[in-house]
Amino acid sequence: MNEARLHELSEKLHGRFKLAALVQKRLVQLMNERSDVITQNSGGRPVRLVIEEVAGGSLQLVDADGNTLVALPEGAGAADD
């Protein structure tokens, strides 16, 4: 994963903490669901898979009440490595 790309995503999400929280929550969700997405699409790198989901704008961070805290517009970070 490109450090510049991670920096760009963290800026769009208004901080590295929010990026880390979003990635962590999605990884836990996939593991709890025993999702085949990890084994079929990650190539042994589930964190990279989730970063790609974030970059593609398909994830958003919400609070316990369901209010959106931060979301990337679709395709906002979709730059090639």
Secondary structure by P-SEA (a helix, b strand, c coil): ccaaaaaaaaaaaccaaaaaaaaaaaaaaaaaaccccccccccccaaaaaaaaaaaccbbbbccccccccccccccccccc
